[in-house]
Amino acid sequence: MSAIKNVALAGASGILGKEVLKAFIEAGKFNITILSREDSDATFPATVQVVKINYDSIDSLTAALQGKDAVISTVTTAAIASQEPLIRAAAAVGVKRFIPAEFSSNLANPKAAALLVYANQIKIQGLLQETAKSNPEFSYTSIRNGAFLDWGLALGFQLDLRSENPPFYDGGDRPFSTTTLPTIAKATVAVLDHLPDTRNRAVYVHDVVTTQRHLLYLARKVAPERHWEPVSVSTEDLERVARENYKRGEFGLEASIGFFSRSVFAEGFGGAFERVDNELLGLGVFGDDDLEILLKGVLGLE
């Protein structure tokens, strides 16, 4: 497969999208085109091309993707389904590699894949597989990274240090994989440097496998004056609440948090990756020193 030169980014103004755009710019070897919604007022560096598109229009997307070698999608969870016309347009114009907005838990795990929050990701997986079979020049790579480590800690997901009584999900001892946004961005760029090895499959990356209890141990180490007394919370109960939210038509981040908690912290959901592609993609792993730096940032100790 020939080298990737011309790259289109969808969702580049989002939380992860900004990091991915930064990593591609820093790589210094790609012609970057941002796919921006017609009504978007987001701004981007002058070094990249910006094309206004209609995500619902195959014609608009086909025109924007002419001559592109790869498409990277980092659209939000709420916009996952909007990738269908983007995938069809990419295949129609000869795009070689498509990286969808998965960036999530281990969806090869049946329990995780059955969670309602991932229904659209599973549909997109199916479409990518079908498209690759019918278009030999087209291929895809999904990236699975567990919870966003830096962003999640700031929001209190892996461990809510804003509360004196942070929840310990299912006891707080379950190991889970977690990855910072910059590492995910580096992995995305690296996939395009390893096309044959990442063709038509998911790659798994993480900065660290840890537990809530270990994170609390490190937090107490860097902030010994602070007091935290964790309380036990059942992820099964959280999933039940999330299902009720969906029945009421509530699908936002807060409404979905029970599903995410289940996929990361619950037993049997594949939260700790057994095998990762860090070495293939040139990524290292974190030690406690790295985690302490992140925790100090969250606690305002830097």
BALOBA-1460 file (C-alpha; in Angstrom, 3 decimals):
// residues 302
<rec num="1" residu="m" x="0.000" y="0.000" z="0.000"/>
<rec num="2" residu="s" x="1.395" y="3.390" z="-0.976"/>
<rec num="3" residu="a" x="2.287" y="6.056" z="1.574"/>
<rec num="4" residu="i" x="-0.310" y="8.435" z="2.951"/>
<rec num="5" residu="k" x="0.207" y="12.098" z="2.114"/>
<rec num="6" residu="n" x="-3.159" y="13.879" z="1.903"/>
<rec num="7" residu="v" x="-5.245" y="13.601" z="5.072"/>
<rec num="8" residu="a" x="-8.748" y="14.870" z="5.825"/>
<rec num="9" residu="l" x="-9.808" y="15.408" z="9.439"/>
<rec num="10" residu="a" x="-13.441" y="15.438" z="10.581"/>
<rec num="11" residu="g" x="-14.285" y="16.728" z="14.057"/>
<rec num="12" residu="a" x="-10.996" y="18.594" z="14.397"/>
<rec num="13" residu="s" x="-12.432" y="21.247" z="16.736"/>
<rec num="14" residu="g" x="-13.437" y="18.749" z="19.427"/>
<rec num="15" residu="i" x="-11.605" y="17.676" z="22.573"/>
<rec num="16" residu="l" x="-9.739" y="14.824" z="20.913"/>
<rec num="17" residu="g" x="-9.827" y="16.383" z="17.442"/>
<rec num="18" residu="k" x="-7.668" y="19.329" z="18.536"/>
<rec num="19" residu="e" x="-4.985" y="16.959" z="19.822"/>
<rec num="20" residu="v" x="-5.105" y="14.854" z="16.663"/>
<rec num="21" residu="l" x="-4.781" y="17.954" z="14.487"/>
<rec num="22" residu="k" x="-1.814" y="19.126" z="16.573"/>
<rec num="23" residu="a" x="-0.103" y="15.738" z="16.207"/>
<rec num="24" residu="f" x="-0.556" y="15.721" z="12.425"/>
<rec num="25" residu="i" x="0.802" y="19.254" z="12.117"/>
<rec num="26" residu="e" x="3.809" y="18.391" z="14.295"/>
<rec num="27" residu="a" x="4.494" y="15.290" z="12.181"/>
<rec num="28" residu="g" x="5.276" y="17.728" z="9.366"/>
<rec num="29" residu="k" x="4.725" y="15.288" z="6.486"/>
<rec num="30" residu="f" x="1.025" y="15.525" z="5.653"/>
<rec num="31" residu="n" x="-1.161" y="17.843" z="3.629"/>
<rec num="32" residu="i" x="-4.042" y="18.426" z="6.040"/>
<rec num="33" residu="t" x="-7.606" y="19.320" z="5.114"/>
<rec num="34" residu="i" x="-10.175" y="20.094" z="7.804"/>
<rec num="35" residu="l" x="-13.762" y="19.091" z="7.051"/>
<rec num="36" residu="s" x="-15.817" y="21.777" z="8.755"/>
<rec num="37" residu="r" x="-19.598" y="21.989" z="8.936"/>
<rec num="38" residu="e" x="-21.149" y="24.767" z="6.892"/>
<rec num="39" residu="d" x="-22.515" y="26.448" z="10.032"/>
<rec num="40" residu="s" x="-19.359" y="26.036" z="12.119"/>
<rec num="41" residu="d" x="-17.444" y="29.085" z="13.350"/>
<rec num="42" residu="a" x="-14.432" y="27.054" z="14.521"/>
<rec num="43" residu="t" x="-11.041" y="28.438" z="13.547"/>
<rec num="44" residu="f" x="-7.904" y="26.495" z="12.625"/>
<rec num="45" residu="p" x="-4.194" y="27.204" z="12.010"/>
<rec num="46" residu="a" x="-3.368" y="28.897" z="8.735"/>
<rec num="47" residu="t" x="-1.160" y="25.959" z="7.751"/>
<rec num="48" residu="v" x="-4.161" y="23.705" z="7.108"/>
<rec num="49" residu="q" x="-6.845" y="23.866" z="4.454"/>
<rec num="50" residu="v" x="-10.434" y="24.174" z="5.622"/>
<rec num="51" residu="v" x="-13.319" y="22.949" z="3.484"/>
<rec num="52" residu="k" x="-16.932" y="23.657" z="4.432"/>
<rec num="53" residu="i" x="-19.075" y="20.564" z="3.902"/>
<rec num="54" residu="n" x="-22.549" y="19.167" z="4.434"/>
<rec num="55" residu="y" x="-22.122" y="15.893" z="6.344"/>
<rec num="56" residu="d" x="-25.510" y="14.696" z="5.099"/>
<rec num="57" residu="s" x="-24.624" y="15.172" z="1.419"/>
<rec num="58" residu="i" x="-22.667" y="12.499" z="-0.420"/>
<rec num="59" residu="d" x="-22.015" y="14.995" z="-3.232"/>
<rec num="60" residu="s" x="-20.562" y="17.553" z="-0.813"/>
<rec num="61" residu="l" x="-18.388" y="14.945" z="0.892"/>
<rec num="62" residu="t" x="-17.254" y="13.375" z="-2.376"/>
<rec num="63" residu="a" x="-16.088" y="16.738" z="-3.677"/>
<rec num="64" residu="a" x="-14.220" y="17.482" z="-0.438"/>
<rec num="65" residu="l" x="-12.464" y="14.108" z="-0.375"/>
<rec num="66" residu="q" x="-11.140" y="14.102" z="-3.933"/>
<rec num="67" residu="g" x="-7.441" y="13.241" z="-3.859"/>
<rec num="68" residu="k" x="-7.376" y="12.340" z="-0.169"/>
<rec num="69" residu="d" x="-5.431" y="9.283" z="0.959"/>
<rec num="70" residu="a" x="-6.847" y="9.011" z="4.473"/>
<rec num="71" residu="v" x="-9.793" y="10.259" z="6.503"/>
<rec num="72" residu="i" x="-9.603" y="10.601" z="10.286"/>
<rec num="73" residu="s" x="-12.883" y="11.075" z="12.137"/>
<rec num="74" residu="t" x="-12.982" y="12.377" z="15.698"/>
<rec num="75" residu="v" x="-16.623" y="13.465" z="15.703"/>
<rec num="76" residu="t" x="-18.464" y="13.398" z="19.027"/>
<rec num="77" residu="t" x="-20.377" y="10.404" z="20.363"/>
<rec num="78" residu="a" x="-23.629" y="12.126" z="19.424"/>
<rec num="79" residu="a" x="-22.476" y="12.375" z="15.789"/>
<rec num="80" residu="i" x="-21.179" y="8.812" z="15.344"/>
<rec num="81" residu="a" x="-24.006" y="7.861" z="12.964"/>
<rec num="82" residu="s" x="-23.134" y="10.829" z="10.709"/>
<rec num="83" residu="q" x="-20.029" y="8.955" z="9.596"/>
<rec num="84" residu="e" x="-22.034" y="6.691" z="7.280"/>
<rec num="85" residu="p" x="-22.122" y="9.104" z="4.300"/>
<rec num="86" residu="l" x="-18.518" y="10.074" z="5.049"/>
<rec num="87" residu="i" x="-17.432" y="6.430" z="4.749"/>
<rec num="88" residu="r" x="-19.389" y="5.909" z="1.542"/>
<rec num="89" residu="a" x="-17.915" y="9.059" z="0.004"/>
<rec num="90" residu="a" x="-14.396" y="8.065" z="1.073"/>
<rec num="91" residu="a" x="-14.712" y="4.673" z="-0.601"/>
<rec num="92" residu="a" x="-16.167" y="6.236" z="-3.749"/>
<rec num="93" residu="v" x="-13.178" y="8.553" z="-4.313"/>
<rec num="94" residu="g" x="-10.444" y="6.020" z="-3.511"/>
<rec num="95" residu="v" x="-9.493" y="6.875" z="0.072"/>
<rec num="96" residu="k" x="-6.998" y="4.244" z="1.260"/>
<rec num="97" residu="r" x="-7.474" y="4.357" z="5.033"/>
<rec num="98" residu="f" x="-10.385" y="5.447" z="7.228"/>
<rec num="99" residu="i" x="-10.007" y="5.833" z="10.994"/>
<rec num="100" residu="p" x="-13.476" y="6.143" z="12.563"/>
<rec num="101" residu="a" x="-14.445" y="7.974" z="15.732"/>
<rec num="102" residu="e" x="-14.310" y="4.939" z="17.969"/>
<rec num="103" residu="f" x="-11.535" y="5.775" z="20.465"/>
<rec num="104" residu="s" x="-13.283" y="3.854" z="23.201"/>
<rec num="105" residu="s" x="-13.455" y="0.676" z="25.233"/>
<rec num="106" residu="n" x="-12.857" y="-2.884" z="24.080"/>
<rec num="107" residu="l" x="-15.748" y="-3.339" z="21.664"/>
<rec num="108" residu="a" x="-14.466" y="-6.805" z="20.792"/>
<rec num="109" residu="n" x="-15.769" y="-7.757" z="24.228"/>
<rec num="110" residu="p" x="-19.397" y="-8.928" z="23.830"/>
<rec num="111" residu="k" x="-20.515" y="-7.392" z="27.120"/>
<rec num="112" residu="a" x="-19.075" y="-3.992" z="26.272"/>
<rec num="113" residu="a" x="-20.377" y="-4.144" z="22.695"/>
<rec num="114" residu="a" x="-23.913" y="-4.795" z="23.994"/>
<rec num="115" residu="l" x="-24.035" y="-1.530" z="25.961"/>
<rec num="116" residu="l" x="-26.505" y="0.834" z="24.316"/>
<rec num="117" residu="v" x="-24.059" y="3.737" z="24.200"/>
<rec num="118" residu="y" x="-21.943" y="1.820" z="21.681"/>
<rec num="119" residu="a" x="-24.759" y="0.822" z="19.324"/>
<rec num="120" residu="n" x="-23.795" y="3.343" z="16.658"/>
<rec num="121" residu="q" x="-20.108" y="2.424" z="16.874"/>
<rec num="122" residu="i" x="-21.031" y="-1.204" z="16.253"/>
<rec num="123" residu="k" x="-23.076" y="-0.195" z="13.193"/>
<rec num="124" residu="i" x="-20.164" y="1.837" z="11.845"/>
<rec num="125" residu="q" x="-17.864" y="-1.142" z="12.397"/>
<rec num="126" residu="g" x="-20.179" y="-3.264" z="10.285"/>
<rec num="127" residu="l" x="-20.291" y="-0.673" z="7.518"/>
<rec num="128" residu="l" x="-16.497" y="-0.377" z="7.468"/>
<rec num="129" residu="q" x="-16.111" y="-4.151" z="7.218"/>
<rec num="130" residu="e" x="-18.621" y="-4.374" z="4.373"/>
<rec num="131" residu="t" x="-17.024" y="-1.435" z="2.554"/>
<rec num="132" residu="a" x="-13.540" y="-2.929" z="2.828"/>
<rec num="133" residu="k" x="-14.756" y="-6.239" z="1.431"/>
<rec num="134" residu="s" x="-16.383" y="-4.641" z="-1.594"/>
<rec num="135" residu="n" x="-13.610" y="-2.069" z="-2.187"/>
<rec num="136" residu="p" x="-10.154" y="-3.710" z="-2.035"/>
<rec num="137" residu="e" x="-8.344" y="-0.347" z="-2.144"/>
<rec num="138" residu="f" x="-10.283" y="0.895" z="0.881"/>
<rec num="139" residu="s" x="-9.253" y="-0.091" z="4.412"/>
<rec num="140" residu="y" x="-9.893" y="0.982" z="7.983"/>
<rec num="141" residu="t" x="-8.324" y="1.010" z="11.436"/>
<rec num="142" residu="s" x="-10.222" y="1.445" z="14.699"/>
<rec num="143" residu="i" x="-8.375" y="2.770" z="17.735"/>
<rec num="144" residu="r" x="-9.333" y="1.532" z="21.188"/>
<rec num="145" residu="n" x="-7.785" y="3.329" z="24.123"/>
<rec num="146" residu="g" x="-10.066" y="2.917" z="27.121"/>
<rec num="147" residu="a" x="-11.053" y="6.017" z="29.058"/>
<rec num="148" residu="f" x="-9.371" y="9.348" z="28.285"/>
<rec num="149" residu="l" x="-6.921" y="9.578" z="31.190"/>
<rec num="150" residu="d" x="-6.165" y="13.304" z="31.437"/>
<rec num="151" residu="w" x="-9.623" y="14.504" z="30.421"/>
<rec num="152" residu="g" x="-11.315" y="11.859" z="32.559"/>
<rec num="153" residu="l" x="-9.346" y="12.687" z="35.698"/>
<rec num="154" residu="a" x="-10.179" y="16.375" z="35.264"/>
<rec num="155" residu="l" x="-13.875" y="15.461" z="35.105"/>
<rec num="156" residu="g" x="-13.639" y="13.030" z="38.007"/>
<rec num="157" residu="f" x="-14.340" y="9.905" z="35.964"/>
<rec num="158" residu="q" x="-11.496" y="7.557" z="36.899"/>
<rec num="159" residu="l" x="-11.379" y="9.093" z="40.378"/>
<rec num="160" residu="d" x="-13.407" y="12.054" z="41.578"/>
<rec num="161" residu="l" x="-10.845" y="14.010" z="43.556"/>
<rec num="162" residu="r" x="-13.224" y="16.961" z="43.806"/>
<rec num="163" residu="s" x="-15.274" y="15.024" z="46.350"/>
<rec num="164" residu="e" x="-14.243" y="13.909" z="49.823"/>
<rec num="165" residu="n" x="-16.192" y="10.729" z="49.097"/>
<rec num="166" residu="p" x="-15.168" y="9.637" z="45.603"/>
<rec num="167" residu="p" x="-17.005" y="6.586" z="44.271"/>
<rec num="168" residu="f" x="-15.130" y="3.304" z="44.071"/>
<rec num="169" residu="y" x="-16.842" y="1.376" z="41.304"/>
<rec num="170" residu="d" x="-17.372" y="-2.278" z="42.173"/>
<rec num="171" residu="g" x="-14.790" y="-2.033" z="44.930"/>
<rec num="172" residu="g" x="-12.177" y="0.110" z="43.199"/>
<rec num="173" residu="d" x="-9.787" y="-2.789" z="42.584"/>
<rec num="174" residu="r" x="-10.610" y="-3.595" z="38.970"/>
<rec num="175" residu="p" x="-7.651" y="-2.907" z="36.630"/>
<rec num="176" residu="f" x="-8.459" y="-0.764" z="33.588"/>
<rec num="177" residu="s" x="-6.612" y="0.635" z="30.576"/>
<rec num="178" residu="t" x="-6.560" y="4.397" z="30.184"/>
<rec num="179" residu="t" x="-4.827" y="6.788" z="27.779"/>
<rec num="180" residu="t" x="-4.113" y="10.514" z="27.535"/>
<rec num="181" residu="l" x="-5.344" y="12.542" z="24.589"/>
<rec num="182" residu="p" x="-1.801" y="13.267" z="23.278"/>
<rec num="183" residu="t" x="-0.969" y="9.561" z="23.236"/>
<rec num="184" residu="i" x="-4.172" y="8.759" z="21.347"/>
<rec num="185" residu="a" x="-3.265" y="11.467" z="18.842"/>
<rec num="186" residu="k" x="0.239" y="10.027" z="18.401"/>
<rec num="187" residu="a" x="-1.263" y="6.574" z="17.867"/>
<rec num="188" residu="t" x="-3.536" y="7.981" z="15.167"/>
<rec num="189" residu="v" x="-0.596" y="9.427" z="13.248"/>
<rec num="190" residu="a" x="1.425" y="6.239" z="13.742"/>
<rec num="191" residu="v" x="-1.304" y="4.084" z="12.202"/>
<rec num="192" residu="l" x="-0.649" y="5.835" z="8.882"/>
<rec num="193" residu="d" x="3.016" y="4.874" z="9.147"/>
<rec num="194" residu="h" x="2.096" y="1.203" z="9.641"/>
<rec num="195" residu="l" x="-0.566" y="0.609" z="7.019"/>
<rec num="196" residu="p" x="-0.105" y="-3.141" z="6.390"/>
<rec num="197" residu="d" x="0.119" y="-4.006" z="10.107"/>
<rec num="198" residu="t" x="-3.008" y="-2.037" z="11.008"/>
<rec num="199" residu="r" x="-5.150" y="-2.856" z="7.983"/>
<rec num="200" residu="n" x="-8.825" y="-3.670" z="8.624"/>
<rec num="201" residu="r" x="-8.528" y="-4.207" z="12.346"/>
<rec num="202" residu="a" x="-8.633" y="-2.485" z="15.697"/>
<rec num="203" residu="v" x="-5.427" y="-1.386" z="17.393"/>
<rec num="204" residu="y" x="-5.269" y="-1.194" z="21.166"/>
<rec num="205" residu="v" x="-3.227" y="1.394" z="23.054"/>
<rec num="206" residu="h" x="-2.948" y="2.589" z="26.618"/>
<rec num="207" residu="d" x="-0.665" y="4.722" z="28.720"/>
<rec num="208" residu="v" x="-1.207" y="2.598" z="31.790"/>
<rec num="209" residu="v" x="-3.250" y="-0.148" z="33.409"/>
<rec num="210" residu="t" x="-4.219" y="0.993" z="36.883"/>
<rec num="211" residu="t" x="-7.012" y="0.820" z="39.470"/>
<rec num="212" residu="q" x="-9.037" y="3.425" z="41.286"/>
<rec num="213" residu="r" x="-7.482" y="2.331" z="44.556"/>
<rec num="214" residu="h" x="-3.970" y="2.873" z="43.178"/>
<rec num="215" residu="l" x="-4.895" y="6.301" z="41.843"/>
<rec num="216" residu="l" x="-6.190" y="7.239" z="45.294"/>
<rec num="217" residu="y" x="-2.960" y="5.986" z="46.854"/>
<rec num="218" residu="l" x="-0.982" y="8.276" z="44.533"/>
<rec num="219" residu="a" x="-3.336" y="11.199" z="45.160"/>
<rec num="220" residu="r" x="-2.809" y="10.842" z="48.918"/>
<rec num="221" residu="k" x="0.937" y="10.712" z="48.281"/>
<rec num="222" residu="v" x="1.035" y="14.001" z="46.347"/>
<rec num="223" residu="a" x="-1.553" y="15.743" z="48.547"/>
<rec num="224" residu="p" x="-1.150" y="14.301" z="52.066"/>
<rec num="225" residu="e" x="-3.113" y="17.179" z="53.565"/>
<rec num="226" residu="r" x="-6.245" y="16.212" z="51.652"/>
<rec num="227" residu="h" x="-8.802" y="13.749" z="53.008"/>
<rec num="228" residu="w" x="-10.725" y="11.298" z="50.848"/>
<rec num="229" residu="e" x="-12.979" y="8.524" z="52.048"/>
<rec num="230" residu="p" x="-14.258" y="6.506" z="49.075"/>
<rec num="231" residu="v" x="-17.728" y="5.014" z="48.935"/>
<rec num="232" residu="s" x="-18.761" y="1.879" z="47.071"/>
<rec num="233" residu="v" x="-20.893" y="2.281" z="43.941"/>
<rec num="234" residu="s" x="-22.264" y="-0.542" z="41.800"/>
<rec num="235" residu="t" x="-21.694" y="-0.264" z="38.042"/>
<rec num="236" residu="e" x="-24.690" y="-2.533" z="37.552"/>
<rec num="237" residu="d" x="-26.840" y="0.083" z="39.279"/>
<rec num="238" residu="l" x="-25.262" y="2.812" z="37.147"/>
<rec num="239" residu="e" x="-26.014" y="0.882" z="33.960"/>
<rec num="240" residu="r" x="-29.632" y="0.486" z="35.068"/>
<rec num="241" residu="v" x="-29.917" y="4.260" z="35.512"/>
<rec num="242" residu="a" x="-28.342" y="4.851" z="32.094"/>
<rec num="243" residu="r" x="-30.850" y="2.504" z="30.452"/>
<rec num="244" residu="e" x="-33.676" y="4.443" z="32.062"/>
<rec num="245" residu="n" x="-32.160" y="7.679" z="30.773"/>
<rec num="246" residu="y" x="-32.114" y="6.310" z="27.230"/>
<rec num="247" residu="k" x="-35.732" y="5.194" z="27.517"/>
<rec num="248" residu="r" x="-36.616" y="8.806" z="28.347"/>
<rec num="249" residu="g" x="-34.724" y="10.002" z="25.282"/>
<rec num="250" residu="e" x="-31.731" y="11.370" z="27.208"/>
<rec num="251" residu="f" x="-28.484" y="10.495" z="25.395"/>
<rec num="252" residu="g" x="-25.876" y="13.045" z="26.511"/>
<rec num="253" residu="l" x="-22.632" y="12.419" z="28.381"/>
<rec num="254" residu="e" x="-24.200" y="12.668" z="31.816"/>
<rec num="255" residu="a" x="-27.030" y="10.326" z="30.804"/>
<rec num="256" residu="s" x="-24.540" y="7.813" z="29.368"/>
<rec num="257" residu="i" x="-21.974" y="7.781" z="32.169"/>
<rec num="258" residu="g" x="-23.347" y="4.547" z="33.613"/>
<rec num="259" residu="f" x="-22.575" y="2.711" z="30.374"/>
<rec num="260" residu="f" x="-19.048" y="4.101" z="30.246"/>
<rec num="261" residu="s" x="-18.470" y="3.176" z="33.897"/>
<rec num="262" residu="r" x="-19.652" y="-0.355" z="33.216"/>
<rec num="263" residu="s" x="-17.340" y="-0.818" z="30.211"/>
<rec num="264" residu="v" x="-14.285" y="0.463" z="32.087"/>
<rec num="265" residu="f" x="-14.673" y="-0.756" z="35.672"/>
<rec num="266" residu="a" x="-16.954" y="-3.805" z="35.670"/>
<rec num="267" residu="e" x="-15.704" y="-7.375" z="35.757"/>
<rec num="268" residu="g" x="-15.811" y="-9.206" z="32.430"/>
<rec num="269" residu="f" x="-16.149" y="-6.117" z="30.221"/>
<rec num="270" residu="g" x="-12.541" y="-6.051" z="28.998"/>
<rec num="271" residu="g" x="-11.599" y="-2.807" z="30.705"/>
<rec num="272" residu="a" x="-7.951" y="-3.853" z="31.005"/>
<rec num="273" residu="f" x="-6.541" y="-4.632" z="27.569"/>
<rec num="274" residu="e" x="-4.747" y="-7.975" z="27.463"/>
<rec num="275" residu="r" x="-2.692" y="-6.982" z="24.435"/>
<rec num="276" residu="v" x="-1.748" y="-3.565" z="23.094"/>
<rec num="277" residu="d" x="-0.055" y="-2.231" z="19.959"/>
<rec num="278" residu="n" x="2.106" y="0.316" z="21.756"/>
<rec num="279" residu="e" x="5.369" y="-1.201" z="20.562"/>
<rec num="280" residu="l" x="4.210" y="-1.371" z="16.952"/>
<rec num="281" residu="l" x="3.136" y="2.268" z="17.046"/>
<rec num="282" residu="g" x="6.211" y="3.523" z="18.876"/>
<rec num="283" residu="l" x="4.419" y="4.372" z="22.117"/>
<rec num="284" residu="g" x="5.739" y="3.986" z="25.633"/>
<rec num="285" residu="v" x="3.828" y="3.425" z="28.868"/>
<rec num="286" residu="f" x="3.336" y="5.491" z="32.004"/>
<rec num="287" residu="g" x="4.812" y="4.876" z="35.434"/>
<rec num="288" residu="d" x="3.682" y="6.224" z="38.781"/>
<rec num="289" residu="d" x="5.748" y="9.378" z="38.272"/>
<rec num="290" residu="d" x="3.706" y="10.218" z="35.176"/>
<rec num="291" residu="l" x="0.455" y="9.566" z="37.008"/>
<rec num="292" residu="e" x="1.568" y="11.758" z="39.892"/>
<rec num="293" residu="i" x="2.201" y="14.634" z="37.483"/>
<rec num="294" residu="l" x="-1.325" y="14.275" z="36.085"/>
<rec num="295" residu="l" x="-2.809" y="14.096" z="39.571"/>
<rec num="296" residu="k" x="-0.918" y="17.203" z="40.683"/>
<rec num="297" residu="g" x="-2.362" y="19.034" z="37.699"/>
<rec num="298" residu="v" x="-5.901" y="17.956" z="38.576"/>
<rec num="299" residu="l" x="-5.359" y="18.984" z="42.200"/>
<rec num="300" residu="g" x="-3.855" y="22.349" z="41.229"/>
<rec num="301" residu="l" x="-0.478" y="21.564" z="42.797"/>
<rec num="302" residu="e" x="1.701" y="22.478" z="39.795"/>
